[in-house]
Amino acid sequence: MKPDPSTQNDISFDDFQSQILQDYKTAFLSRECSLLGRREVLSGKAKFGIFGDGKELPQLAMARAFQDGDFRSGYYRDQTFMMALGFMGPKEFFHGLYATTDLEKEPMSAGRQMGGHFMTHSLNEDGTWKNLTKQKNSSADISCTAGQMPRLLGLAQASKIYRNLKDVDSSNFSKNGNEVAWGTIGNASTSEGHFFETLNAAGVMQVPMVISVWDDEYGISVPSKYHTTKGDVSELLRGFERDEENPGYEILKVKGWDYTGLIHAFENASEIARENHVPVLIHVTELTQPQGHSTSGSHERYKSAERLEWERENDCNKRFREWIIANEISSEEELKTLEREIKQKVRAAKKEAWSEFLKPHLEGKKELVRLLDDAALKSPNRAFIVKLKNDLIAIDEPLKKDLASKSRTALRYLLGEESQEKQRLQEWIERFLAETQPKYSSHLYNSRPEKATKVDAVLPNYTETAEEVDGRIILRDNFDALFATYPETLVFGEDTGTIGDVNQGLEGLQKKYGELRVADTGIREATIVGQGIGLAMRGLRPIAEIQYLDYILYGLQTLSDDLATLLYRTVGKQKAPLIIRTRGHRLEGIWHSGSQMGGLIHLLRGMYILTPRNMTQAAGFYNTLMKSDEPALVIESLNGYRLKEKKPDNLGEFCTPIGKVEILKTGEDITLLSYGSTLRIVEKVAQDLLEVGIDAEVIDAQSLLPFDLEHETVESLKKTNRLLIVDEDVPGGCSAYLLQKIMEEQGGYRYLDSAPQTLTAKAHRPAYASDGDYFSKPNAEDIFEKVYAIMNETNPNSFPKLR
């Protein structure tokens, strides 16, 4: 299904007529998929359905204007667009609905996302980039309303970067920055902050972006008057419109059933954005939802009879059909014949997709029934196993979970038995789980040999005369080395450019490398993150700076739902090697010294979280990450920029390993594990403990996701037999995560003579000033007394009670 995407410009009437009929075929086919898709959900074959019915015509117009190299960042109504560009036919549509786990049959996510979530493949099988300029591209959708907007900003900015930075290799990514980033969003979702933040940033930056608002006047049951001032988003945004004196947006408004008006509007938008790098907003009005919001309910519950009748009369497909007949492009009889053929095609595709979905399940069922039959013959629990077998036989259309559940339950009735039949059943279960689990769990992280955790450590090299400098100098000069080595590297954030970040870790680099590579942004954390995602998806190596760790919460939804899940939800077909740079730990005050690590390590599975104790370690992490292509969050120690460190002479080259702890002091009595700024306090306390006869081993976790891949911490426990984790996060936060890793994953409980313990901050945010830090987070006396109490419990004679 690869229609010619040309428009009516410079083509004959016959060609224009052919284009119109091709578009009608696509619109009608897409609608039939929506109608049958809803029935499949209601029949129980699929879990949920959310479809693009009522939005077909504007998506066809968008597809006509969409060119090779362009990117879409859209939402779950855009099935007609994907069909128009040939990325999805009816069979792929139904495979997505059924959640088929075969990427060839369900190319949008291999069943990991519900239907209506679309993507194209940016990567080859070996993880290298395809030539994105020779294909039309769609970034992988997420369900979160307006969540697609932040990344749209970066997808658009990449064209600006490629047009203006001539020393960057753009061969796979851009043709002189002529690509447009196309965003789509429902009218109700324009109420979200992500939409407004993206809109404002794009207007400031003047990037080639086209945002299409599909307006059906509702957000599920809530009409526009409750969503939007004036009830009209384009009227609301007139202040963003450009004029002769001020840059801004081109704002277009067009009715969603007006085929020629839509074609003209999208062509116009494409030309303006593509040639002049001016953002465009297209407000597509008078759209409908023939089946309501989703399969979860009926729109008859909240729409009046008059509104429903209006929607029936103004359905874009119906109006398109009437226009075709009125203009004698085709006749009623010809269209009826065409529609019958399409209905048959969609029904056949549905049937074939369901058959393909079931085939491996039925084959597995057949084999498992035989194995259960064999196992039952010699078992004293034969009746129970036979019942399981019969229950399985009764499932006409089994799922993978049915096979897994029945087979594993059968093993309970074979406890204590030894037979070849039981062994064959066990082998089948192990093989089935080994083959099936990766279909749901693979690609959370890069699994290729060049992944960041495989980058070898390279130690900082120091000459005999190495000078001691402020830590920020090491960072600054290391970034300088990276920018010289990697011309595709960019950094941007609040106060990042002119002053070189608030702690001068980028001092002077904007002057040296220019405002495109070292850039200031507005105060807009969500779109700083999204900007980085979009740039990274188009082959650049962005470093997005969030000024303080506390402010990362503004961008957390985008980090969690988009960046951290990207590799997973695309089954390794898209990537965004974005580095998030921020700073935190142990400052003073509620809003500048939080430690949200417990939340971050749970919400950001799928990216690395690195907590260097000093700026040399931080620089080493940046060097390591630049040798790979994976997303990461690096949290520098906020109170360490002015502390003195020896300056290495191999800047840009030394590498801090990811997933490896570092033993800073060996000891025999107790293992102390910490990270970040708190670690410096632990190191000082370890020296104080020697004065009372306690020899502590001090370990820097330094990499939280992943943590200690080589299990060095448990090796320490084998020697010390005691563990204290010191953490400035809240109780049960990061310390609990580390404890689970050591006790459960590494089996550390086997080597303990005392209960493992944690020492954390108080449950509240840290109060202001030095006293606030002392009484809110673990201080030196807290650590000393906690360690001493553990030793007192073990040997009260040698360590009498302190207090």
N, C-alpha and C positions, 0 to 999 in steps of 0.2 A: 504494500500500500504506500506508494511514493508519488503523490500528485505533484504536478508542476506548480511550484510556488509563485510563478510570475503573476503580475497583476494586469489590469486593463491597459496600462501605459504601453503605447507603441505595439499593440497586437491587433489582429483583425477581429471583426465581429464574430466570425466563426470560432476563433480561439477564445474570445470573451464568453461566448455562449457555452463552450465546452468547460471553461473554468467555473461558470455559474452552476452547471449541472454537476460537476465534480464536487463543488462545495455542498450542493444540496444532498448528494449521496452521502457525504461524510456527516453532515448534520443529522440526516435521518438515521444513519447507522449508529451514530453516537446515542441518539435518543432511544433507539431500540435496545441498545446495551443497558441504558439506565433503567428502562422499564422492566426488562427481563432480570436485570441485576437485583432490583427490589424484590421481585418474586423469589429469587434464589435465597435471599436473606430470610424472607418470611417463611420459606419452606424448611429452613434450618441448615441448608448446605453451606451458608456463609454466616459469619457472626455479626457483621455490621455492614451497612452500605451508605455511602455519601457520594452523590453523583453530580454530574455537570449539566443535567437537563435544565433547559431554559436559558443557558449561557452559550449555546452553540455558535450563533452567528458572529458575535464579536471575537470569539476565539479563532474562527476561520479567517477573519480580517487580520488578526494579529499574526497568524501563521503566514499569510501572504506577504507581510512586511518583514518577517523574521529572516535573517540571512545567516550564511555560514559564519561561524565564529561568535555569533550572538549567544547570550545566556538568558535563560528564564529563571526567575526566582518567584515561584507562585504558590498557589494553594490548591486544595483538594477538589476544585470544580473544573480543572483544566483538561479533562479527558479529550474533548473535541480537538483542542490545540495539538495534543500529542498524536492523535489519530491523523490529523491533517498533515502533519510532518512525517508520517509513516513510522513513528516510533512504537506504535501500538495498534494492533488490530483487535477485532472482537474476541479472538481466542486468548490473546494476552490479557485483555480486560478481565475475562472470567477467571483466568489463572490467578490474577491479582486478587480477585474477590474470594477465591477458594483458599488463598495463601499457599500456593504450590511452592515447594522449597527448591525448585530447579530454576536456576538463574536464566537458563536459555528459554524456558517456557514462561517464566515470570521475571522479565528483565528489569523491573523497577525496584525490587528489593528481595526477590526470592522468598516472598511471604513474610518478611520481617515487619513490614508496615502494612496497614490495611489498604484496601483498594483506594484509588484516588490520590495516591502519593507517587510522584513521578520523578524520574531522573534519566539521564543518559550516561553512558560509560566514558569517563575521561581517561581511564588508565588501561594499559595493556595487561596481559596476564602476569608479566613480570613486575608490575607496579610502576613502570615507566609511563610517561605521558603520551597519550595519543596526540596527533596534530589537531588541536581544537579549532583551528581556523578552517579546516576542511569538513567540519561537521557542525550541525546545529546542536546546541547544548542546553541542558536543563539541570540546574543544581537540585540536589535531592530535597524533596519537600519535608516539612514537619507539620504536625497537626496544630500546634499552638497558634492561635489567631494573631496575625501580624508578625509572627516569629520569623517569617521569610523576609521581612523588610530590612533588618540590619545587614544581612549578608549582601543584599542587593546593592547597597552603597559601595561595597568593596569590589563587587563584580563590575560595576560601572567605572569606578576609579581606575581599575587596571588599564582600561583603554586610554585614559588620560596619561597614566604613567608610561605606557608603551609608546604613545605618540610623542612624548617629550623627553624620554631618556633613551638616547640613541645607542648607548654602549651596553644595553641589556639585550640578551639573546631572546628575541620574540618569535622565533621561527615557528614554534608550535602553538603560540598563544595569541598573536595579534598581527594584523596587517595595518600598520601605521595608526593603530588606535581607532579603527573604523567600526568597532563592534559596539553594539548597544546591549545594555542589560535591561531586560523586560520584567517588570514586577506585576503580579496580579494579586488583587485583594478584594474581599467582599466589602460592601459599603459599611456594614456594622463594625467590622474590624478596624476601620479607619478611626474608631474612637480610642484604640489602644495607643499607649505612649510610644511604642516602637515605631508606629507609622509616623507620628508627628516628629519624632527625633530624626528618623531617616529623611523625611521630607525636608526638614530644616537644613540638615547637614548637606544634602545633595544640592540644595539651592545655594548654599554658601560656596560649595566646592565646584559647582558647575560641571557636572559629570554627565556622560551620555546615558541617561536613565529614562525609561518610559514606564510610568506606573498606570496600570489600568484598574479602575474601580468598577467591579461588576455590581451594579446597584439594582436590587430587587425590592428595595424599600423595607426590608425586614432583617432582623438578626435573630434567627429562630422565631420566637413569638413576639419579639419587641419591635415595634415600628420605628422608622427613622427619626421621628420627632423626639424620641427618648435617647437617641444615639448622637445626633449631630445638631449643632446650632444651626438654626434656619431649616433643618431637615434636608440640607443639600450640601454635600461636601465640596463641590466645586465653587459654590457661592461663598462658603465659609473660607475657602483658601484664596480668594481673589487678591488678598494682600501679598501673596507669594508671586503673583503674576509679574512678568518682566515688562519693562517699558523702555523707552528710548534712552533713559538715563541710568536705569538700575537693572542689574542682572536678576534673574529669577526664573520662574517657570513659564513655559507655554502651557496654557490650560485649554483643553478642548472638551467639548460636551457633545455627545451624540446619542441618539436613541438606539437601543439594543436590537431592534427589529428592522432597522434601516440599513439594508445591505450596502448600497452604494455610498451612503454617508459613512458607514463604518470603514469601508475600503479606503475612502479618501482620508478619513481621520488618522488611520494607522499608517498609511503611506506618508502623510504629512509629518506625523510624530517621528517616524523613522528617519526621515530626511533631516529634520531639525536636530535631533539628538546625535545622529551619526556624523553629520558634517560639522556642526557647530559646537558639539558637546554642551548642549543646553538640555536640562531635564524637562520632561513633559509629563503632564498629568492628563489622562483621558478618562473622563467621567462618563461611563456608559449607563444610561438610565433606561427606565421602563422595561427592565428584565423581569423574568418570572421564575418561580420554582414549581413546576407542574406536580411534583411529588412531595413537596415540602422540603424541610431542611435535611432530613436523613430518614433512615428506616426506624428510628427510635420513636417516631410519633407521626401524627397527621396534622397538616396545616389547617384542615377544616375546623380544628378546635379553636383557632385564634384569628382566622380571617373571616370577614363578613361574606355573605352570599354575593354581594355586589363586587367585592374585591376578587373573589374566585371567578366570577363570570368575566370580569375585566381581564384577568390573567389568561383565561381560556381564549378570549378573542385576540389578545395581543401577544400570544406565544410567538417567539421569534421564528420558530420553524414554520408555524402556520402562516404568518405574515410573509415569510420568504417564499413559501409555496404559492400563495396568492399573487405575489409580485411576478414570479416566473410565468404563471399562466396569463396574467394581465398583459405582460409584455411579449407574449407569444414566443417565449424562449423554449417552452415545452407545453404539451397539452395535458389536460386532466388524465386522459387515458394512458399517455406515456409515463406520467408520474406514478400512476397506480401500478403499472407493470413494474417500474423500477422499485417501488416500495415493497411489492410482494417479493421480489428477488432479494432485496436486502433483509427482509424479515426472515426469509428462509436461510440466508447466509448466517445471520446472527444466531438463530436457533441451532443450526448445525455446529457453529463454533462453540456455543455453550455446551452442547452435548459432547463434543470432542474434547473440550477442556476438562469436563468432569470425568470423562473416561480416562484421560491421561493422568489426572490427579489421583484417581483411585487405583490405577494399574499396579504400582509398586505396593500399595497397601494390600490389595487382594492377593498378590503373589506372596507377600509375607504372611498373610492370614493362612493361606493354603499350606505353607511350610510349617507354620506354628501348630496348626491343627494336627498335622501328622506327628510332630514331636510330642505334643501333649497326649495323643493317643498311645504312642509307644511308651511314654513314661508311666501312664496309668496302668498298663498291663500287669506290671510286677509290683506295684506299690500297694501297701495295706490301706492307703488313703485313696484308693482308686475312685471311689464315688465322688469325692471332692474335686479331683482333677478332671473327671469326666464332665462334671457340672460346669467347670470353667471352660472346657473345650466347647460344650454345647452352647454356652452363653456367647462365646466368640463366633461360633457358626451362625448364630441368630443375628449377628450384626451384618447386615447386607452391605453396608458402605462404611467399613472400618477406618478409623484414623490411626495415626502412628501411636498415639497414647493408648488406644485400645490394645494394640499388640504388646506394647511395653508393660501395661498394667496386668494383663492376663498372664503373660509369661512369668513375670516376677512374682506374682501371687502364687503361681503353681509351685515355685521352689519351696514355699513354706510347708507344703504337704509332702515334700521329699526330704525333710530334715532327717539327718542320721542315716539315710539310705545311700548305698553305693551301687551304681549301675552305669552301664554305657549309655542307657537312655537318658538318665539324669545328666550325665556329662555332656551329651549332645545338646540338651536343652540349655545348660549353662553356657556352652560355647555360642549357641545361637543368640542368647541374651547379650552376652558381652560384645559380640560382633554387631548386633543390631544397635546397641547403645553407642558403640564407638563410631558407627557410620552415621547415626541420626543426630546425636547431640551437637556436633559441629554445625549442622544445618541451622541451628538456632543460636549458637554461641561463638562462632568463629569471628575473626576480624575485629575483636574489641580493640586490639592493638596490632601494630604491624608484626607480622610473623615471618618476614623475609630475613635472610641472613644479614642484611645491612641495617637492621633496626638499631635504634639508638642504644639499647641495652647491650648491644654487641660491639659498640665502639670502645676500643681499648683505652685504658687510662694512659694519659701522658702527663708525667709530673711537671710542675713548674720548674724551670731551670734558673738557678741563681748564681751569679758570679760572686767572687769573694768580696767585691766592692759594691754589691747590690745595695741601693739606697732604700731607706724606709720612707714610704710616702703615705698620704691619705689613701684609704681604700678606694675612694671614688676615682683616683688617678689611674689605678689599675683597670677599673672598669672602663673608663674613658678611652684609655689607650688600647685596650683590647677591642672595644667596639670600632675604633679607628682601623685596627688591623682587619677586622671582619668586613667592614665596609669596603676596604681596598681590595679584599680577596673576592668578595661576592657582590658583583654590581647589581644583582637583583634584590639585595637586602634594603629594606626600608624600615624606619622607625617613626612612630607618631603617637601623640598623646597630649594631654594637657600640660602646657609649659615645657614640652619636650624640645622644641625647636630653638627659639631665640635665646633662652637662658640655659639650654642644655640640660633640662629637667630640674626639678626642685632641689636636687642634691648634686647637681653639676656632673653627673656621670656621663653626660653627652656634651660637655662643654666644648664649644668651638666647632662641633661637627656639622652643624647646619651651614656655617660659613664655608666649610671645606667641601661639603657634598651637595649643597643646594637644598632648597625648600621642599622639593618633591621627595627627597630621600630622608630628610630629617625635618619632620613637620609638626607644627602646632595644630591642635584641634580645639573645638569647643568643649564645654563640660558636658559630655554625653557618653557615658561609659558603655551603654548597650551597643551603640553604633561604632564606637572605637573597636569593640570586639568584632562586630559584624563586618566592619571595614576590613579587618585583618582576615577574616574567614574568606570573604570574596576575593581579596587580592591573592591569598594563598591558593585558592581554587583555580586561579588563572596563571599559575606558574611562578609567582613572585615569592619572596621570603620575608614576609612582614614581621616586625616586632611591634606589638600593640602595647602601649604603656598605660597602665591604670595607676594613677598617681599614688594612691595608698590602698593597702589591702582591704580596709573597711569599705572602700568605694566599689570593690569588685562585686558587691551584692547587686549593684545596679545592672551589671552585665551578666549576672549569674544564669538567668534563664537562657540567654543566647549561648553562653558557654556550655551549659548542661544539655540543653535540648538540641543544639545544632552542632557545635564544634566537637564535643566529646563523643557524640554518637555517629558522626559522619561516616567514618570508615566501616563501622558495624552495620549501619542501616543500608549502606550501599554494597555490602558484601565485598568490600575492597575495591570498588569501582570508582570511587572518588576519594580525594584526600585534601586536607587543608593543613599544611605544615606551618601553623601559626604559633609563634612564641608570645605568650603574655608575660610582660615584665611588670612587676609591682614591688612594693616594699612594705614591710610591716614588722611586728613584734616589738614589744617592750618600750613603746613611747609612753606618753602620758595623756590620759583623757579617754572618755568613752568612745569618741568617734575617730580616734587616730591610733588606737592601740588594741583594737579587737584582735582576736585570733580565731577566725572562723574555720580552722583546719578540719574539725570534725565534720562540718557540713561539706566542705570542699572535697575531701577525700571520698565522700559517699556520692556526691552529686556529679563529680567529674571523672567517673570511671570511663576510661577510653582516652585519657590524656595523662601526661606525666605531671606530677606535682613535686617540685624540687625546692628544698629549703636550705640553701648554703649558709654556713655559719659566718663567712666573711666574703669579701669581694673577690679574692683570688679564686675561691671555690665557685662563686657565681660566674665569673668570667669563664672558668673551665666548663661549666654547664652550657653556657651559650656556644662555646666552641664545639662541644659534643653534639648539641642539637643541630648545628649547621651542617654536620656531616651526615645527618639523617633527614627524614622528611615527615616528622611526626609532631603533633601539637603538644605544647607543654606550658605549664605555669611555673615561673621562677619567682620566688619571693625572697628578695634581698632583705638583709637585716637593717632596719631603718636607723638604728643607732650605731651602725658600723662604718658609715662613710668617712668619718673623720678619724677613725682609729688607724694607727700606723700598721702597715704591712710591708714586707719586703717586695720589691718590684721584680717580677720574673723577666728574663730577657727573651723568652719564647712566647710573647703575647700573640694571641690568635691561634696558637698551636697546641698548648697544653690542654688536656681534656679531663674533666671530672667525670668519673664513671657514673652512669645512672643505674640505680638498683643495687648499689653497693654501699655498705656502711664503712665508716673509718674508725679504727681504734686509736684514740688520741692519747690514752694512758693505759698501760697494762696494770693489772692488780689481781689479788687473790681472794678478797673477802666478799665483794659484792659488785654486780654489774649495774652501772648507771647509764641509762639511755636517754638522750635528749636530742634537740636540734635547734637551729636558729640562734637567736640572741640568748635564750635561756641557757644554752650550752656553755657560754662563757662563764656564767655563774657556777654551773656544775663543775667546770674545770677548776675554778678557784676553790670551791668547797672540797674537792678531792685532795687538794694539797693540805687544807686545814685538817681533814680527817686523818692524815698521816700522823699528826701530832698526838692523836689519841689512840694510835695503833690500828687504824682501819685503812686497809689498802684497797681502794676502789678502782675498778676498771671502768674507763669512760669511753662510751661509744657515741659517735655522731651518726644519727639516722640519715641525715642529709638528703635522702631520696625517699619520699613517703609513698608515692605511687610511681613505680613499684618499690616495695621495701625489702631490702636484704635478700636478694635472689640467691645468694650463695650460702645463706643460713649461718653467717658468722656469729650472730648473737647467741645462738644456742651453743656454739662452741665455747663462748665465754661462760655461759651458765654451767657447762660441764666442769669448769674450773672453780667458779665462785659459788655456785649453788644458791645464789640469791639475786633478786632483780628488783630494781626500782626504776620506773619510767617517770621522768620529770618533764612536764608539758605545761605550756602557758594557755592551753585551750581549757574549756570548761570541763568539769567532771564528766566522765563517760564519753568524751569527745575523741580526739586523736589518740589519747593514751589508751583508750579501750580498743581502738583499732590495732595499735601496735601490740598490745597485750594478746589479742586474738592471733595475730600473725606468729608471735613467738611461742605462745603456749600450745595452740592448736596446730598451726601449719608446720612449725618447726619441732613440735613435740617437746618444748622446753620444760613442761611440767614434770617430766621424768627425772630431772636433774636438780630439783629444788629441795632445799632443807627448810625453807621458810616460804610462807605465802607470798606470791608476787604482788607487788604493790605499785600504786601510782600516786604521784603528787602533782596536782593540777592547780590551775587558777580557781578562784571562787566561781560560783555559778553565775554571778552578775558580771556586767561589763566593768572594766577597770575604771576606778575613780581617778580624778584629775590629780596631777602633780606627783612629786616623788613619793609622798606618803601614800597616795592612791595606788601607785604601782606596787609599793612594798606590801600593802595590806590586801591587794587584789590578786596578785600573781605570786608564784613561788619565789621566795627570797632566799638568800644564802643561809640564814638561820633555819628556815623551814627545811631546807634540804639536809643540812647538817643534822638537825634533830630527828628527821625521819630516818635517815640512814643509821644514826646511833640507836634509835629505838628498835630497829630491825636486829641490830647486833646485840642489844640488850636482851631481847627475847631469846636469842640463840645462846648467849653466854652471859648471864647476868653477873657472874663473878668477875669476869674480865671487863665488863662494861656495865657498871652500876647505873641505876636509873638517873637520868639527867634532870628531869623535872616532871 
